[in-house]
Amino acid sequence: MARRAAARTVAEPARALRHLVLVLGDQLNRDASAFDGFDPALDAVWMAEVAEESTHIPSSRQRTVLFLSAMRHFADALRAEGLPLHYRALDDPANRHSLAAELDTAVTSLRPVALVLTAPGDWRVLQALRGVARQHGLPLDLRDDRHFYGTVRDFADHARGRQQLRMEYFYRAMRQRHGVLMDGDQPCGGQWNFDADNRQAFGRDGPGPLPPPTRVAPDATTEAVMALVDQRFADHPGQAQPFGWPVTRAQALQALDAFITHRLPHFGRWQDAMWAGEPWLYHAHLSAALNLKLLHPREVVDRAEAAYRAGQAPLPAVEGFIRQILGWREYVRGIYWTQMPGYADHNALDAQQPLPAFFWTGDTPMACLRDAIGQTLQHGYAHHIQRLMVTGLYTLLLGVQPQQVHAWYLGVYVDAVEWVELPNVLGMALFADGGVMASKPYAATGKYIQRMGNHCSGCRFDPALSTGDRACPFTTLYWDFLGRHEARLAANPRMALQVKNLARLTAEQRSAIATRADAIRAGAVDA
């Protein structure tokens, strides 16, 4: 009898897998909606490290290390919890090196009844995974990403019927809806933002002693990933070391504690300031942890508001910080998902220049760009003003093709996921969407950079000059940008005054500016 029973057991088909839960590299939170209703007896988790996610754009080694290390740490936590996990490592000889191919392999082998996925942060990835589900005739249960204050549907409701989408009005509605920094039905302090109190420069004496950033020593898992990335992606930009980004939730919480305690009180005043050789300053350095879902925006905002309520941080600093999360972060996500896929192709200013080669090396005599690009390649990080008003401003004024700029930003920054990076680059920095996201191009001369930092004092170029050998390329290109787009910009109320200043230039000055700008674009000027 025992022998016959054993024979029947062998002949029985394997247990059917109910749900294969797909977890992507920017969804490293156990409370994600994809895990709702998870039953270890019926379901399993799928994760895959694939080269395509580092090669479809040239991802920097620092960025790739962050994603792979955080994924491996999250996988270890799932295993420790006893969850069935099917994990494909990058160096597995059987790896097919794309998410679609790896999912196809897993589905063919595991034969799940359905796939479950928290909504991704990348249109391309979503289409690839949907394609595999269709190929196998499987339902794909796509669930809301709860690591935001609202859904994409909420943003679409906000946008419906509006001629213009402006962050300020969205931000105020979010403050009211979620009761953030509100005293009853009024904003704390009687006003919605405190820009007049924030965004100051350090002055000639610089920032003085700075609190150290929270940097995490790599453990054995991260060290192994760093070695793998250096071997596998040796020709990719940047460097894997030094690496100090949080790759676990516990480390991310430590980074949040350090920011709230040591840097938040001064964040607002100095949030737009720059200083040569100082990449960290008073910024939070939490965006990578937020975008990997190691932190929830609600807990970050709640901690900042609690610091204000307890008298540990001034209202202008707290409001300026919260606006970046509750305002900009939610706003750009809404823009991305309500405008894609066409949004990625926008080029409203018909910019066609190639990205300068020095963006991959930092080898330029322009001190501000050399500093911003150098630290970007070293750490995978630059703060928002360096991104908007140094690297972004230069590519705007030069007229670089927007999709090349987008690929650079997506590849080099550790916090870059397309839903947040693309609108910030195409919409905010380059005005390539023609005003969908921002009300005006953020165009400025080198005098802005001089005002907000000390780079110009150590630079061979003079931001006050637009022509001649010592003319700052930013200043030359600014006037050239206004001239090339004069008709379009004159119709923009927020740009009208800047365009009117063109009238102060003589025909000879405008010709000289255009000639030097052409030389800069052609590479004939050592900029």
LOPAVO-783139 format. One line per field, with one value per residue (C-alpha): residue in three letters; x, y, z. Coordinates in Angstrom, 3 decimals, decimal comma, padded with zeros to 6 digits, always signed. Each point is the difference from the previous one (the first is absolute). Last residue first. Example, Ala and Ser with C-alpha at 12.3 -4.5 7.8 and 13.67 -1.06 7.14 Angstrom:
BEGIN
residuo	[ser:ala] .
east	[+013,670:-001,370] .
north	[-001,060:-003,440] .
up	[+007,140:+000,660] .
This chain:
BEGIN
residuo	[ala:asp:val:ala:gly:ala:arg:ile:ala:asp:ala:arg:thr:ala:ile:ala:ser:arg:gln:glu:ala:thr:leu:arg:ala:leu:asn:lys:val:gln:leu:ala:met:arg:pro:asn:ala:ala:leu:arg:ala:glu:his:arg:gly:leu:phe:asp:trp:tyr:leu:thr:thr:phe:pro:cys:ala:arg:asp:gly:thr:ser:leu:ala:pro:asp:phe:arg:cys:gly:ser:cys:his:asn:gly:met:arg:gln:ile:tyr:lys:gly:thr:ala:ala:tyr:pro:lys:ser:ala:met:val:gly:gly:asp:ala:phe:leu:ala:met:gly:leu:val:asn:pro:leu:glu:val:trp:glu:val:ala:asp:val:tyr:val:gly:leu:tyr:trp:ala:his:val:gln:gln:pro:gln:val:gly:leu:leu:leu:thr:tyr:leu:gly:thr:val:met:leu:arg:gln:ile:his:his:ala:tyr:gly:his:gln:leu:thr:gln:gly:ile:ala:asp:arg:leu:cys:ala:met:pro:thr:asp:gly:thr:trp:phe:phe:ala:pro:leu:pro:gln:gln:ala:asp:leu:ala:asn:his:asp:ala:tyr:gly:pro:met:gln:thr:trp:tyr:ile:gly:arg:val:tyr:glu:arg:trp:gly:leu:ile:gln:arg:ile:phe:gly:glu:val:ala:pro:leu:pro:ala:gln:gly:ala:arg:tyr:ala:ala:glu:ala:arg:asp:val:val:glu:arg:pro:his:leu:leu:lys:leu:asn:leu:ala:ala:ser:leu:his:ala:his:tyr:leu:trp:pro:glu:gly:ala:trp:met:ala:asp:gln:trp:arg:gly:phe:his:pro:leu:arg:his:thr:ile:phe:ala:asp:leu:ala:gln:leu:ala:gln:ala:arg:thr:val:pro:trp:gly:phe:pro:gln:ala:gln:gly:pro:his:asp:ala:phe:arg:gln:asp:val:leu:ala:met:val:ala:glu:thr:thr:ala:asp:pro:ala:val:arg:thr:pro:pro:pro:leu:pro:gly:pro:gly:asp:arg:gly:phe:ala:gln:arg:asn:asp:ala:asp:phe:asn:trp:gln:gly:gly:cys:pro:gln:asp:gly:asp:met:leu:val:gly:his:arg:gln:arg:met:ala:arg:tyr:phe:tyr:glu:met:arg:leu:gln:gln:arg:gly:arg:ala:his:asp:ala:phe:asp:arg:val:thr:gly:tyr:phe:his:arg:asp:asp:arg:leu:asp:leu:pro:leu:gly:his:gln:arg:ala:val:gly:arg:leu:ala:gln:leu:val:arg:trp:asp:gly:pro:ala:thr:leu:val:leu:ala:val:pro:arg:leu:ser:thr:val:ala:thr:asp:leu:glu:ala:ala:leu:ser:his:arg:asn:ala:pro:asp:asp:leu:ala:arg:tyr:his:leu:pro:leu:gly:glu:ala:arg:leu:ala:asp:ala:phe:his:arg:met:ala:ser:leu:phe:leu:val:thr:arg:gln:arg:ser:ser:pro:ile:his:thr:ser:glu:glu:ala:val:glu:ala:met:trp:val:ala:asp:leu:ala:pro:asp:phe:gly:asp:phe:ala:ser:ala:asp:arg:asn:leu:gln:asp:gly:leu:val:leu:val:leu:his:arg:leu:ala:arg:ala:pro:glu:ala:val:thr:arg:ala:ala:ala:arg:arg:ala:met] .
east	[+034,288:+003,036:-001,686:+000,058:-002,304:-002,602:-002,560:+002,493:+000,914:-003,655:-000,420:+003,008:-001,494:-003,467:+001,443:+002,013:-003,076:-002,083:+002,667:+000,267:-003,775:+000,056:-001,248:-002,460:-002,901:+000,929:-001,097:-003,591:+000,412:+000,782:-003,017:-002,334:+001,083:-002,709:-002,685:+000,939:-000,727:+003,469:+001,421:-001,325:+001,103:+003,441:+000,932:+003,366:+000,656:-000,830:+002,216:+002,845:-000,223:+000,180:+002,680:+002,439:-000,771:+000,341:+003,152:+001,590:+001,867:+003,767:+000,900:-002,380:-003,761:-002,669:+001,899:-001,342:+000,415:+003,789:+001,727:+003,312:-001,768:+001,065:-002,128:-002,816:-000,477:-000,815:-003,732:-003,526:+000,791:+002,659:-002,344:-002,679:+002,558:+000,801:-003,113:-003,468:-002,693:-002,466:-002,452:-003,478:-003,302:+001,274:-001,673:-001,911:+001,968:+001,408:+000,852:+003,666:+000,190:+003,543:+000,452:-003,589:-001,861:+002,503:+002,285:-002,399:-002,663:+002,421:+001,692:-003,007:-001,847:+003,300:+001,653:+003,144:+001,025:+003,517:+000,633:+002,123:-002,220:-003,340:+001,715:+002,036:-002,922:-002,161:+002,733:+000,202:-003,798:-000,051:+002,310:+002,450:-000,779:+003,032:-002,246:-002,054:+003,075:+001,742:-003,039:-000,420:+003,629:+000,143:-003,420:-002,203:+002,389:+002,299:-003,096:-001,516:+002,983:+002,557:+000,396:+001,334:+002,938:+003,112:-001,614:-002,384:+002,795:+001,989:-003,023:-000,885:+003,599:+001,016:-003,265:+000,535:+003,687:-000,395:+003,438:-001,531:+000,940:-002,986:+000,386:-003,350:-001,489:+003,308:-001,171:-002,549:-003,546:-000,770:-001,815:-003,507:-002,336:-003,289:-001,346:-003,078:+001,953:-002,442:+000,648:-000,198:-003,418:-001,579:-000,074:-001,005:-001,837:-002,246:+002,657:+002,845:-001,928:-001,466:+003,435:+001,342:-002,687:+000,412:+003,740:-000,375:-002,645:-000,135:+003,699:+001,678:-002,628:+000,831:+003,568:-000,908:-002,709:+002,408:+002,684:-002,454:-001,711:+003,132:+001,336:+000,068:-002,954:-001,998:-002,603:+002,779:+001,714:-003,391:-000,509:+003,312:-000,727:-003,469:+001,394:+002,515:-002,570:-002,481:+002,611:+000,583:+003,613:+001,725:-002,260:+002,915:-001,066:-000,084:+003,409:+001,447:-001,669:+001,356:+003,194:-001,604:+001,904:+001,916:+003,400:+000,644:+002,155:+002,490:+003,026:-001,123:-002,939:-003,612:-003,062:-003,552:-001,078:+001,954:-002,767:-002,407:+002,353:+001,379:-002,277:-000,200:+003,725:+000,892:-003,009:-002,418:+002,848:+001,565:-003,305:-000,789:+003,405:-000,551:-003,402:+001,656:+002,504:-002,796:-001,883:+002,982:+002,336:+000,976:+002,621:+003,702:+002,039:+003,518:+000,353:-002,098:+001,318:-001,423:-001,007:-000,282:+002,955:+000,725:-003,605:+000,436:+003,207:-000,639:-003,624:+000,959:+002,569:-002,517:-002,643:+002,325:+000,817:-003,713:-000,697:+003,042:-001,025:+000,608:+000,486:-003,046:+000,354:-002,216:+001,315:+002,214:-001,290:+001,734:+002,507:-000,049:-002,342:+002,122:+001,680:-000,784:-003,730:-001,919:-002,772:-003,666:-002,806:-002,396:-001,756:-001,606:-000,733:-002,258:-002,988:-003,703:-000,470:-001,664:+002,752:-001,490:-002,405:-003,651:-002,930:+000,849:+003,649:+001,481:+003,512:-001,359:-003,718:-000,103:-002,565:+001,013:+003,730:-000,774:-002,193:+002,775:+002,499:-002,237:-000,393:+003,752:+000,832:-001,691:-001,937:-001,519:-003,302:-001,630:-003,076:+001,350:+003,370:-001,169:-001,956:+003,059:+002,060:-002,398:+000,016:+003,800:-000,468:+000,648:+002,345:+002,611:+001,485:-003,373:+000,862:-003,352:-000,403:+000,392:-001,444:+001,416:-002,240:+001,893:-000,282:+003,680:+000,855:-002,399:+001,770:+003,380:-001,157:-001,344:+003,460:+001,636:-002,641:+000,432:+003,774:-000,123:-002,465:+002,295:-000,985:-001,712:-003,578:+000,096:-000,074:-001,898:+000,195:-002,658:-000,508:+003,706:+001,811:+003,281:+002,354:-001,565:-000,860:+003,572:+001,582:-002,388:+000,726:+003,702:-000,558:-002,218:+002,300:+003,004:+003,347:-000,631:+001,615:+000,922:+003,648:-001,159:+002,175:-002,907:-001,843:-003,410:-002,267:-002,980:-001,251:-002,314:-000,485:+001,574:+000,494:+003,753:-000,433:-001,881:+002,687:+002,743:-001,888:-000,150:+003,769:+000,554:-002,245:+001,714:+003,395:-001,155:-001,636:+002,796:+002,793:-001,667:-000,210:+003,661:+001,075:-001,729:-002,836:+000,689:-003,618:-001,528:+003,179:-000,567:-003,570:+000,943:+002,601:-002,646:-000,430:-003,228:-002,692:-002,948:-002,055:-002,120:-003,637:-002,132:+001,448:+001,818:-003,369:+000,163:-003,298:+001,536:+003,633:-000,358:-001,350:+003,457:+000,304:+003,253:+001,695:+002,716:-001,922:+002,721:+001,819:-003,173:-002,104:-002,300:-002,387:-000,637:-003,496:-001,819:+002,816:-001,514:+001,372:+002,001:-001,957:-000,628:+002,046:+002,565:-002,722:-001,785:+003,199:+000,488:-003,500:+000,694:+003,175:-001,745:-002,752] .
north	[+075,862:+000,062:+001,981:-001,677:-002,743:+000,710:+001,022:+002,367:+001,466:+000,550:+001,783:+002,181:+001,030:+000,560:+002,209:+002,028:+000,488:+001,075:+002,476:+001,455:+000,370:+001,908:-001,554:+001,880:-001,414:-003,457:+001,173:-000,218:-003,779:-000,162:+002,174:-002,140:-003,310:-000,435:+001,361:-002,514:+001,476:+001,549:-003,488:-001,344:+002,959:+000,252:-003,668:+000,367:+003,373:-001,143:-003,073:+002,132:+002,259:-002,995:-001,713:+002,839:+000,204:-003,752:-000,096:+002,581:+002,548:-000,028:-000,374:+002,734:+000,311:-000,452:+001,381:+000,402:-003,724:+000,309:-003,215:-001,270:-001,519:+000,040:+002,940:-001,256:-003,136:+001,840:-000,524:+001,309:+003,450:-001,220:-002,707:+002,610:+002,306:-002,763:+001,018:-001,398:-002,053:-002,094:-000,253:+001,116:-001,227:-003,448:-003,389:+000,179:+003,068:-000,901:-003,580:+000,645:+002,664:-001,326:-000,079:-000,271:-001,878:-002,232:-000,481:+000,069:-001,773:-002,832:-000,490:-000,669:-002,662:-001,183:-001,132:+001,940:+000,022:-001,288:+002,641:-000,722:-001,970:+001,757:+003,389:-000,971:-001,629:+003,088:+002,280:-002,131:+000,027:+003,785:+000,734:+002,544:+003,659:+001,600:+002,076:-002,985:-002,247:+002,613:+000,612:-003,700:-000,511:+003,174:+001,405:-003,090:-002,792:+002,145:+001,593:-003,377:-001,476:-002,160:-003,747:-003,143:+000,274:+000,268:+000,653:+002,550:+001,559:+000,638:+001,186:+002,657:+001,130:+000,129:+001,721:+002,739:+000,438:+000,340:-001,230:-003,338:-003,643:-001,203:-003,381:-001,131:+003,497:+000,984:-001,566:+002,763:-001,321:+000,310:+003,143:-000,413:+002,232:+000,506:+002,225:-002,199:-003,263:-002,535:-003,695:-001,218:+001,615:-002,176:-003,070:+001,468:+003,187:-001,146:-002,289:+002,511:+003,103:-001,824:-001,199:+003,533:+001,361:-002,568:+000,680:+003,747:+000,687:-002,473:-000,753:+003,224:+002,089:-001,819:+001,286:+003,630:-000,171:-001,436:+002,591:+002,905:-001,344:-000,081:-003,322:-001,495:+001,949:-003,166:+000,867:+000,604:-003,320:-001,735:+001,478:-001,477:-003,416:-000,052:+000,902:-002,861:-002,430:+000,952:-000,239:-003,675:-001,098:-003,058:+000,497:+000,007:+003,553:+001,087:-001,502:+001,721:+003,294:+000,045:+002,034:+002,638:+003,106:+002,223:-000,054:-003,313:+000,708:+002,434:+000,341:+003,359:+001,500:+000,232:+001,594:-000,863:-001,844:+002,313:+001,768:-002,887:-002,760:+001,630:-001,651:-003,125:-000,710:-001,559:-001,595:-000,536:-001,016:-002,444:-001,678:-000,426:-001,559:-002,423:-000,884:-000,717:-002,311:-001,987:-000,150:-001,490:+001,232:+003,373:+001,710:-000,061:-001,003:+001,329:-001,749:-001,359:+002,532:+002,310:-000,841:-003,535:-001,708:-002,332:-001,175:-003,722:+000,100:+003,233:-001,054:-003,410:+001,470:+002,549:-002,708:-002,117:+003,000:+000,713:-003,505:-000,011:+003,282:+003,469:+002,739:+002,272:+003,738:+002,457:+003,408:+001,858:+003,208:+002,995:+002,418:+003,311:+000,402:+002,503:+003,140:+001,917:-000,369:-003,203:+000,743:+000,183:-002,210:+000,391:+002,816:+001,475:-003,524:-000,563:-001,763:-000,327:+002,935:+000,637:-001,494:-003,455:-000,171:+000,707:-002,430:-001,033:+000,744:-001,845:-001,264:-003,187:-000,666:-002,544:+001,697:+003,505:-000,499:-001,917:+002,827:+002,488:-002,176:-000,328:+003,759:+000,544:-002,795:+001,558:-001,912:+002,394:+000,065:-001,962:-002,091:-003,228:+000,494:-000,649:-003,074:-001,237:+000,530:-002,124:-002,674:-000,092:-000,921:+002,139:+000,402:-002,263:-003,287:-001,651:-001,094:-001,069:-003,589:-001,634:-003,533:-001,435:-002,745:-002,687:-000,901:-000,871:+002,620:+002,444:-000,267:+000,360:+003,148:+001,506:-000,419:+001,855:+002,738:+000,665:+000,097:+002,570:+002,203:+000,162:+000,422:-003,357:-000,618:-002,690:-003,330:-003,272:-002,730:-002,693:-003,789:-000,612:-002,442:-000,191:-000,901:+001,881:+002,911:+000,210:-000,134:+002,629:+002,164:-000,218:+000,897:+002,971:+001,293:-000,171:-001,678:-003,619:-001,257:-003,701:+000,630:+001,730:+003,112:+002,460:-002,049:-001,518:-000,288:-002,317:+000,532:-002,013:+002,138:-001,308:+003,331:-000,442:-000,592:+003,276:+001,870:-001,519:+001,121:+003,534:-000,021:-001,297:+002,664:+002,778:-001,216:-000,214:+003,431:+001,844:-001,708:+000,915:+003,661:+000,198:-001,823:+002,588:-001,185:+000,333:-000,032:-003,255:-001,352:-000,060:-001,307:-002,247:-001,772:-001,806:-000,587:-001,936:-000,301:-002,375:-000,659:-003,115:-000,834:-002,894:-001,232:+003,288:+001,804:+003,648:+001,803:+003,410:-000,526:+001,875:+002,973:+000,683:-000,474:-001,958:+002,931:-000,343:+001,188:+001,856:-003,164:-001,716:-002,560:-002,284:-002,145:-003,356:-000,867:-003,346:-002,457:-003,392:-002,880:-002,373:-002,625:-003,404:-002,901:+000,063:-000,114:-002,942:-002,005:+000,646:-001,226:-003,227:-000,676:+000,626:-002,401] .
up	[-022,314:-002,250:-002,777:-003,431:+001,253:-002,687:+002,618:+001,614:-003,408:-000,837:+003,331:-000,806:-003,342:+001,487:+002,741:-002,507:-002,178:+002,979:+001,037:-003,524:-000,267:+003,251:+003,218:+002,187:-002,010:+001,255:+003,437:-001,245:-000,163:+003,705:+000,807:-002,131:+001,510:+002,657:-002,339:-002,737:-003,430:-000,141:+000,508:-003,299:-002,067:+001,619:-000,232:-001,744:+001,646:+003,504:-000,430:-001,388:+003,019:+002,310:-002,101:+000,503:+003,709:+000,586:-002,124:+002,332:-002,087:+000,534:-003,676:-001,121:+000,144:+002,666:+002,982:+003,535:+000,708:-000,429:-001,082:+001,386:+002,987:+003,645:+001,078:-002,229:+002,070:+003,209:+000,298:-000,537:-001,412:-002,412:-001,281:-000,611:-001,665:-002,488:-001,859:+000,577:-001,743:+002,020:-002,887:+000,998:+001,460:+000,870:-000,533:-003,260:-001,085:-003,397:+000,952:-000,769:+002,692:+000,553:+003,790:+001,209:-002,694:-001,754:+003,017:+002,955:-002,016:-000,915:+003,373:+002,220:-001,986:-001,531:+003,207:+000,861:+003,668:-000,679:-002,643:-003,084:-002,341:+000,165:-000,141:-003,060:-001,819:+000,570:-001,377:-003,129:-000,328:+000,288:-002,973:+001,359:-000,706:+001,627:+002,233:+001,185:+000,321:+002,136:+002,161:+000,741:+001,017:+002,098:+000,925:+000,123:+001,021:+002,136:+001,476:+000,865:+001,792:-001,760:+000,472:-001,635:+002,399:-002,183:-003,387:+001,483:+002,060:-003,163:-001,964:+002,556:+000,597:-003,661:-000,865:+002,577:-000,861:-003,765:-001,145:-001,063:+000,600:+002,013:-001,707:-001,413:-000,229:-001,634:-003,261:-000,554:-000,548:-003,701:-001,214:-001,432:+002,063:-001,839:+002,812:+000,538:+000,031:+001,429:-000,651:+003,599:+000,463:-002,679:+002,246:+002,372:+000,988:+002,881:+001,454:-000,118:+001,062:+002,987:+001,070:-000,430:+002,318:+002,766:+000,295:-000,500:+002,638:+002,879:-000,301:-001,116:+001,797:+003,240:-000,129:-000,605:+002,660:+002,558:-000,636:-000,001:+003,156:+002,135:+001,320:+003,504:+001,368:+000,692:-002,648:-002,530:+000,749:-000,171:-003,480:-001,165:+001,511:-001,546:-003,418:+000,130:+001,370:-002,703:-002,753:+000,841:+000,336:-001,459:-003,009:-002,502:-000,880:+003,639:+000,737:-003,076:+000,917:+003,548:-000,445:+002,255:-001,050:+002,405:-001,822:-001,810:-003,058:+001,567:-002,300:-001,364:+001,865:-001,109:+001,573:-001,075:+003,157:+002,317:+001,918:-000,306:+001,130:+003,142:+002,591:-002,241:+000,237:+003,359:+001,650:-002,881:-002,303:+002,446:+000,810:-003,705:-000,636:+002,882:-001,458:-003,349:+001,696:+001,628:-003,303:-001,758:-002,757:+001,468:-002,192:+000,939:-003,042:-000,587:-002,335:-002,864:-002,488:-002,601:-003,533:-001,371:-001,715:+002,919:+000,100:+000,719:+002,033:+001,911:+000,460:+001,378:+002,396:+001,258:+000,384:+002,129:+002,188:+000,374:+001,246:+002,284:+001,639:-001,442:+002,632:+000,064:-000,548:+001,828:-000,975:+002,457:+001,562:-001,561:+001,508:-001,927:-002,953:-001,925:+001,236:-003,197:+000,382:+000,628:-002,492:+000,964:-001,213:+002,897:+001,831:-003,126:-001,197:+002,991:-001,482:+000,713:+002,360:+003,367:+002,129:-000,295:-002,910:+000,843:+000,257:+003,543:+000,472:-002,961:-000,579:-001,587:+000,339:-002,815:-002,229:+000,950:-000,608:-003,194:-001,301:+000,739:-001,860:-003,058:-000,119:+000,223:-002,431:-002,983:-002,613:-002,522:-001,866:+002,783:-000,846:+001,465:+001,669:+003,579:-001,110:-001,899:+003,146:+002,045:-002,725:+000,209:+003,628:+003,043:+002,934:-001,542:+001,101:-000,557:-003,538:-001,369:-001,217:-003,411:+000,042:-003,208:-001,402:-001,885:-003,682:-000,188:-002,607:+001,590:+003,370:-001,704:-001,804:+003,206:+001,476:-002,887:-000,054:+003,722:-000,332:-002,791:+001,915:+003,043:+003,645:+000,260:+001,220:+002,696:-001,791:+000,228:-002,637:-000,346:-000,136:+000,333:-002,309:+001,948:-002,850:-002,911:+002,287:+001,315:-003,451:-001,364:+003,039:-000,778:-003,643:+000,840:+002,724:-002,298:+000,615:-001,061:+003,221:-000,231:+000,921:+003,239:+000,297:+000,160:+002,604:-000,696:+003,028:+000,405:+003,534:+002,237:+003,114:+003,211:+001,713:-000,213:-003,723:-000,377:+001,961:-002,174:-003,111:+001,400:+000,552:-003,512:-001,526:+001,959:-001,206:-003,610:-000,051:+001,792:-001,918:-003,298:+000,990:+001,063:-003,180:-002,140:-002,207:-003,711:-001,259:-001,170:+001,631:+003,753:-000,022:-002,920:+002,135:+002,014:+003,730:+000,442:+002,661:+000,244:+003,139:+000,557:+000,729:+001,244:+003,296:+000,611:-000,191:-001,088:+000,512:-000,579:-001,028:-003,301:+001,964:+001,427:+003,773:-000,344:-001,678:-002,614:-003,033:-001,971:-001,089:-001,120:+001,855:-001,992:+002,039:-001,689:+001,100:+000,219:-000,563:-000,772:+002,070:-002,180:-001,964:+001,590:-001,416:+002,804:+002,630:-001,754:+000,040:+003,679:+000,728:-001,972:+002,012:+003,311:-000,915] .
